[in-house]
Amino acid sequence: MWHSLVKNHDMKGEHKNTAVILLPQDDAENCFFALLYLDRMLSLRRFDAAILLTVSPLSDELISMFSEKVFSVESLSSDDADALLQYYELVEFDSRFIAASLDEPNGRNGRALIGVSNITVEEMVAIGIYKIIPYVQKKRPTYHGKDPAIKKFMECVEPYSAKRTERVIQ
């Protein structure tokens, strides 16, 4: 699966500096923040673009609200996503692969830290998964369209509070 992705997107050639982000299944809040902080993470890690892997379909309209650096969105079956995570658990096979989940791969337990010392899901994604330090809370994009799925997705998170932190997670 990984090798065909690398081959199909020329990730050894033209797109060798592209991150591959596996978005979590059934966790809209986690997914929202993974998209919100995507461009900042790409910039800090010096990636040019991103490929999103997702089990849940995401519309181009929704993705374009968060990033212009996503050049491909690949739909995966749950089995393919699980197989990719199992492979990642065994060995970090490629530094461009990022599992943007608080609970996967097995052994990751970020959700248990939510609320400890007032840590939020947003901070766990930005700092814990993407390693964005210093962390400055980003404003959320606004949606004025009529698509009920996008409206629901945009309303799944806590309100913006202009939070800043110098927390360093080691």
Buried (B, 14 or more C-beta within 10 A) or exposed (E): BBEEBBEEBEBEEEBEEBBBBBBBBEBBBBBBBBBBBBBBBBEEBEBBBBBBBBBBEBEEEBBEBBBEBBBBBBEBEEEBBBBBBEBBBEEEEBEBBBBBBBBBBEEBEBBEBBEEEEBBBBBBBBBBBBBBEEBEBBEBEEBEEEEEEBEEBBEEBEEEEEEEBEEEEE
